[in-house]
Amino acid sequence: MAEEYSKLSFEDAIARLEAVVRELEGGGLSLEKALELFAEGIELSRVCSQNLAAAEQRIAILTRDEGGAAVLKEIDSLPGA
């Protein structure tokens, strides 16, 4: 199951996670079904977290160099990042 979710886009994973939460909040589930959905939600949460971490690494911050020209710097190349 984990491999199946790792191929999802962030948008697809978050949409499925929201559906899982709605289903759990709706109640009326057997304990087994609720535990199954909970486990699915945890895995989807991990996928979303990994996607966000990967996106954060790619974020570029617009800065100015000594000459005043606009330059793109990767966030992980900044001090303290």
Backbone torsions as a table, in degrees:
resi	resn	phi	psi	omega
1	MET	NA	-40.0	-177.9
2	ALA	-60.1	-41.1	-179.9
3	GLU	-65.6	-37.5	178.7
4	GLU	-60.5	-43.8	-178.2
5	TYR	-74.0	-30.4	-177.0
6	SER	-64.5	-17.2	179.5
7	LYS	-89.0	-6.9	-179.1
8	LEU	-74.5	145.8	171.8
9	SER	-71.8	163.7	177.9
10	PHE	-57.1	-45.3	-177.3
11	GLU	-62.4	-41.5	179.0
12	ASP	-68.6	-39.9	179.7
13	ALA	-65.8	-42.6	-178.5
14	ILE	-69.8	-35.6	177.5
15	ALA	-64.3	-42.9	178.6
16	ARG	-67.0	-39.6	178.3
17	LEU	-61.0	-42.9	178.0
18	GLU	-62.4	-38.9	178.3
19	ALA	-65.6	-40.1	178.2
20	VAL	-62.5	-44.9	-179.7
21	VAL	-62.3	-44.7	178.2
22	ARG	-59.1	-41.8	-179.6
23	GLU	-65.4	-41.4	178.2
24	LEU	-67.0	-40.7	-179.9
25	GLU	-69.1	-26.3	-179.9
26	GLY	-66.6	-23.1	179.1
27	GLY	72.5	-171.3	178.5
28	GLY	74.3	11.6	-179.8
29	LEU	-94.4	150.9	172.4
30	SER	-70.2	160.6	179.0
31	LEU	-59.2	-42.6	-179.5
32	GLU	-61.3	-44.6	-179.8
33	LYS	-66.7	-40.7	179.1
34	ALA	-62.8	-42.3	178.2
35	LEU	-65.9	-37.6	177.9
36	GLU	-63.3	-45.5	178.9
37	LEU	-66.8	-38.3	178.0
38	PHE	-60.5	-45.3	178.5
39	ALA	-62.4	-40.5	177.1
40	GLU	-62.9	-42.5	178.9
41	GLY	-62.0	-40.0	177.9
42	ILE	-62.4	-45.0	179.7
43	GLU	-64.4	-42.7	178.2
44	LEU	-64.2	-37.7	177.1
45	SER	-61.9	-41.3	177.5
46	ARG	-62.9	-42.8	179.5
47	VAL	-62.2	-44.7	178.8
48	CYS	-61.9	-43.8	179.2
49	SER	-61.6	-43.1	178.6
50	GLN	-64.9	-41.0	178.2
51	ASN	-63.5	-40.7	178.7
52	LEU	-66.6	-40.4	178.5
53	ALA	-63.4	-40.8	178.6
54	ALA	-65.6	-40.8	179.1
55	ALA	-65.3	-40.5	179.5
56	GLU	-59.6	-37.4	179.9
57	GLN	-67.3	-24.4	-177.3
58	ARG	-94.3	-7.1	-177.5
59	ILE	-64.8	132.8	178.2
60	ALA	-108.6	141.3	179.2
61	ILE	-111.0	129.0	179.2
62	LEU	-78.5	123.6	178.6
63	THR	-132.0	175.5	177.7
64	ARG	-116.9	138.5	177.2
65	ASP	-85.5	-176.6	-176.8
66	GLU	-59.1	-29.6	-179.6
67	GLY	-85.1	-2.6	179.3
68	GLY	89.3	0.8	179.7
69	ALA	-77.2	143.9	177.4
70	ALA	-71.8	133.9	-179.8
71	VAL	-135.1	144.3	174.6
72	LEU	-95.4	131.1	176.5
73	LYS	-123.5	135.9	175.2
74	GLU	-67.7	142.6	-176.5
75	ILE	-60.0	-35.5	-177.7
76	ASP	-76.6	-4.7	177.0
77	SER	-96.8	-1.8	179.8
78	LEU	-84.8	148.1	177.2
79	PRO	-60.3	137.2	177.9
80	GLY	80.9	0.4	-179.2
81	ALA	-88.5	NA	NA
